[in-house]
């Protein structure tokens, strides 16, 4: 599964041809969660509060790029890297 972004030890991944609703897979220090692109809320799994807040804010700032990548994933096209919250 391609890593589309990483920041502060948080890894953001997206599967090709994944199930709705549009979401990302987040890993942070042994925690894993599915996070909705639309609202940035944890849909499944668990993240520490600070990591969840960072990911939610990042989703809001990069919503269009994430939705674009979601469509690319559905179309089985290569995904584009998205800058992290640390601007890396």
Kinemage of the C-alpha trace (Angstrom):
@kinemage 1
@onewidth
@group {chain A} dominant
@subgroup {mainchain}
@vectorlist {calphas} color= white
{ca unk a 1} P 0.000 0.000 0.000
{ca unk a 2} L 1.589 3.280 -1.076
{ca unk a 3} L 2.601 5.855 1.516
{ca unk a 4} L 1.181 9.138 0.243
{ca unk a 5} L 2.429 11.284 3.126
{ca unk a 6} L 4.301 11.161 6.411
{ca unk a 7} L 4.803 13.709 9.168
{ca unk a 8} L 5.773 13.635 12.843
{ca unk a 9} L 6.048 9.826 12.728
{ca unk a 10} L 2.557 9.469 11.233
{ca unk a 11} L 2.286 7.447 8.021
{ca unk a 12} L -0.629 8.015 5.646
{ca unk a 13} L -1.434 5.265 3.163
{ca unk a 14} L -4.135 4.602 0.593
{ca unk a 15} L -5.115 1.306 -1.023
{ca unk a 16} L -5.887 0.942 -4.712
{ca unk a 17} L -9.517 -0.018 -5.445
{ca unk a 18} L -10.487 0.355 -1.744
{ca unk a 19} L -14.042 0.339 -0.339
{ca unk a 20} L -16.131 3.480 0.300
{ca unk a 21} L -16.373 5.894 2.023
{ca unk a 22} L -13.220 7.729 0.906
{ca unk a 23} L -10.643 7.255 3.655
{ca unk a 24} L -6.959 6.961 4.460
{ca unk a 25} L -5.071 4.387 6.504
{ca unk a 26} L -3.050 5.967 9.305
{ca unk a 27} L -0.254 4.391 11.356
{ca unk a 28} L 1.405 5.998 14.349
{ca unk a 29} L 3.571 4.281 16.980
{ca unk a 30} L 1.736 0.948 16.775
{ca unk a 31} L -1.726 2.507 16.464
{ca unk a 32} L -3.740 2.050 13.279
{ca unk a 33} L -6.911 3.763 12.111
{ca unk a 34} L -9.080 4.445 9.090
{ca unk a 35} L -9.764 8.173 8.838
{ca unk a 36} L -12.484 9.662 6.639
{ca unk a 37} L -11.274 12.160 4.073
{ca unk a 38} L -14.451 14.264 4.224
{ca unk a 39} L -14.454 15.065 7.937
{ca unk a 40} L -11.103 13.805 9.180
{ca unk a 41} L -12.781 11.610 11.814
{ca unk a 42} L -11.486 8.203 12.875
{ca unk a 43} L -13.867 5.668 11.308
{ca unk a 44} L -12.230 2.528 12.654
{ca unk a 45} L -9.305 1.805 14.959
{ca unk a 46} L -7.651 4.227 17.355
{ca unk a 47} L -5.081 7.037 17.390
{ca unk a 48} L -3.812 9.058 20.352
{ca unk a 49} L -5.695 12.373 20.663
{ca unk a 50} L -2.832 14.546 19.455
{ca unk a 51} L -2.156 12.357 16.395
{ca unk a 52} L -5.884 12.199 15.597
{ca unk a 53} L -6.094 16.008 15.767
{ca unk a 54} L -3.042 16.455 13.509
{ca unk a 55} L -4.420 14.002 10.952
{ca unk a 56} L -7.876 15.606 11.032
{ca unk a 57} L -6.429 19.086 10.451
{ca unk a 58} L -4.154 17.737 7.709
{ca unk a 59} L -7.139 16.081 5.982
{ca unk a 60} L -8.980 19.394 6.011
{ca unk a 61} L -6.041 21.233 4.470
{ca unk a 62} L -5.480 18.565 1.783
{ca unk a 63} L -9.044 17.388 1.159
{ca unk a 64} L -8.980 18.065 -2.597
{ca unk a 65} L -5.635 16.306 -3.090
{ca unk a 66} L -6.834 13.349 -1.016
{ca unk a 67} L -10.073 13.033 -2.981
{ca unk a 68} L -8.084 13.292 -6.203
{ca unk a 69} L -5.816 10.464 -4.997
{ca unk a 70} L -8.896 8.456 -3.955
{ca unk a 71} L -10.202 8.644 -7.530
{ca unk a 72} L -6.759 7.749 -8.891
{ca unk a 73} L -6.716 4.715 -6.586
{ca unk a 74} L -10.171 3.613 -7.775
{ca unk a 75} L -8.951 3.990 -11.378
{ca unk a 76} L -5.817 1.946 -10.475
{ca unk a 77} L -3.517 4.850 -11.354
{ca unk a 78} L -0.337 5.809 -9.472
{ca unk a 79} L -0.981 7.919 -6.393
{ca unk a 80} L 0.592 11.321 -5.870
{ca unk a 81} L 2.595 12.276 -2.799
{ca unk a 82} L 0.974 14.940 -0.598
{ca unk a 83} L 3.079 17.253 1.627
{ca unk a 84} L 2.974 16.445 5.324
{ca unk a 85} L 1.895 18.714 8.152
{ca unk a 86} L 5.575 19.418 8.742
{ca unk a 87} L 5.850 20.552 5.088
{ca unk a 88} L 8.320 17.781 4.307
